[in-house]
C-alpha cells in the first residue's frame, strides 16, 4: 500500500579503514521488515549484528522478516549459524523469516548444507513480501 517506508540503517560495521564487513539496512514494506544485507556474514561483529538486529525486530513486535541477500559477498559457517539462529528466534517468537535474492554461491551453499529445507526462500523481495502477505491472510 503505497511506497515502501525507508527506515534508518540499523547497523554499519567497518573493519580496518574502509573494508566494510556487513551493512544492514532495515525498511518496512507493507508491514514486512526487509533487512537488506550488504557485505560478508562472517564470524565476529557481523554475525552478532545480524542476530541482534533480528532479535530487536522481534522485540519490537515484527512478525514478518525478510533477509535480502542480493549484496552478500560471502557467508562462512558462523554466518550460516547466525542465519539459522535468526530463523529459530523468529519461530520461537511466532514470527516468519524468509530469505530472498540468493546469489548462485549462496544458493549452492544452502543446498550443500541442506539448509534450503530449513528456510523459506523467494526469488525476489517482491515475491517474499507477497508470500508473507498471502500467508497472513490465509
C-alpha positions as CSV (number, residue, x, y, z in Angstrom):
1,X,0.0,0.0,0.0
2,X,2.0,2.9,-1.3
3,X,5.7,3.3,-1.5
4,X,7.9,1.4,1.0
5,X,8.8,3.3,4.1
6,X,12.5,3.7,4.4
7,X,13.8,3.2,7.9
8,X,17.2,4.2,9.3
9,X,20.2,2.0,8.8
10,X,20.4,-0.2,11.9
11,X,23.9,-1.5,11.7
12,X,27.0,-0.5,9.9
13,X,30.3,-2.1,10.9
14,X,33.6,-1.4,9.4
15,X,36.8,-3.3,9.9
16,X,40.1,-1.5,9.3
17,X,39.9,1.7,7.3
18,X,37.3,1.2,4.6
19,X,36.8,-2.6,4.4
20,X,33.1,-2.8,5.2
21,X,32.2,-6.2,6.6
22,X,28.4,-6.0,6.9
23,X,25.9,-3.3,6.4
24,X,22.3,-4.0,7.4
25,X,19.6,-1.6,6.3
26,X,16.0,-2.1,7.6
27,X,12.9,-0.8,5.9
28,X,9.2,-1.6,6.1
29,X,7.4,-2.8,3.0
30,X,3.6,-3.3,3.6
31,X,4.2,-4.5,7.2
32,X,7.1,-6.7,6.4
33,X,10.5,-5.8,7.8
34,X,13.0,-6.1,5.0
35,X,16.7,-6.3,6.0
36,X,19.0,-5.6,3.1
37,X,22.3,-7.2,3.9
38,X,25.5,-6.0,2.1
39,X,28.9,-7.4,2.5
40,X,30.1,-10.5,4.4
41,X,28.2,-12.6,7.0
42,X,31.2,-13.9,8.9
43,X,32.5,-14.8,12.4
44,X,32.6,-11.7,14.7
45,X,30.8,-8.5,14.8
46,X,28.9,-9.3,11.6
47,X,27.1,-12.4,13.0
48,X,26.4,-10.6,16.3
49,X,24.9,-7.7,14.4
50,X,22.7,-9.9,12.3
51,X,21.4,-11.8,15.3
52,X,20.9,-8.6,17.4
53,X,19.1,-6.9,14.5
54,X,16.6,-9.7,14.1
55,X,16.1,-10.1,17.8
56,X,15.5,-6.3,18.0
57,X,12.8,-6.5,15.4
58,X,11.2,-9.4,17.2
59,X,11.2,-7.4,20.5
60,X,9.5,-4.6,18.6
61,X,6.7,-7.0,17.6
62,X,7.7,-7.6,14.0
63,X,6.2,-10.9,12.8
64,X,7.3,-10.9,9.2
65,X,11.0,-10.5,8.4
66,X,12.8,-10.9,5.0
67,X,16.6,-11.1,4.7
68,X,17.6,-9.8,1.3
69,X,20.9,-11.4,0.4
70,X,21.4,-9.8,-3.0
71,X,24.6,-7.9,-2.0
72,X,26.1,-10.6,0.3
73,X,29.5,-11.5,-1.0
74,X,30.5,-14.2,1.5
75,X,28.9,-16.4,4.2
76,X,31.1,-18.6,6.4
77,X,30.0,-21.3,8.8
78,X,29.4,-18.7,11.6
79,X,27.3,-16.7,9.2
80,X,25.2,-19.8,8.4
81,X,24.8,-20.3,12.1
82,X,23.7,-16.7,12.6
83,X,21.1,-17.2,9.9
84,X,19.8,-20.4,11.5
85,X,19.8,-18.6,14.9
86,X,17.7,-15.8,13.4
87,X,15.3,-18.3,11.9
88,X,14.9,-20.1,15.2
89,X,14.5,-16.9,17.2
90,X,11.8,-15.8,14.7
91,X,9.9,-19.1,15.0
92,X,10.1,-19.0,18.8
93,X,8.6,-15.6,18.8
94,X,5.7,-16.7,16.4
95,X,7.3,-14.8,13.5
96,X,8.3,-15.8,10.0
97,X,11.7,-15.2,8.5
98,X,12.2,-15.6,4.7
99,X,15.3,-15.3,2.5
100,X,15.3,-13.6,-0.9
101,X,17.7,-12.8,-3.8
102,X,20.0,-15.7,-3.2
103,X,23.1,-15.5,-5.4
104,X,24.4,-18.6,-7.1
105,X,27.1,-19.2,-4.5
106,X,24.7,-18.6,-1.6
107,X,22.1,-21.0,-3.2
108,X,24.8,-23.7,-3.7
109,X,26.0,-23.2,-0.1
110,X,22.4,-23.6,1.3
111,X,21.9,-26.7,-0.9
112,X,25.2,-28.3,0.2
113,X,24.4,-27.8,3.8
114,X,20.7,-28.8,3.3
115,X,19.6,-25.5,4.8
116,X,17.3,-24.9,1.9
117,X,15.0,-27.3,3.6
118,X,15.0,-25.0,6.7
119,X,14.5,-21.6,5.2
120,X,11.6,-20.3,3.2
121,X,13.2,-18.7,0.0
122,X,11.8,-16.3,-2.6
123,X,13.5,-15.2,-5.8
124,X,12.9,-11.5,-5.2
125,X,12.0,-9.1,-2.5
126,X,8.6,-8.5,-4.1
127,X,7.9,-12.3,-4.2
128,X,8.9,-12.6,-0.5
129,X,6.7,-9.7,0.6
130,X,3.8,-11.0,-1.4
131,X,4.3,-14.5,0.0
132,X,4.2,-13.2,3.6
133,X,1.1,-11.1,2.9
134,X,-0.7,-14.2,1.5
135,X,0.3,-16.3,4.5
136,X,-1.0,-13.7,6.8
137,X,-4.4,-13.5,5.1
138,X,-4.8,-17.3,4.6
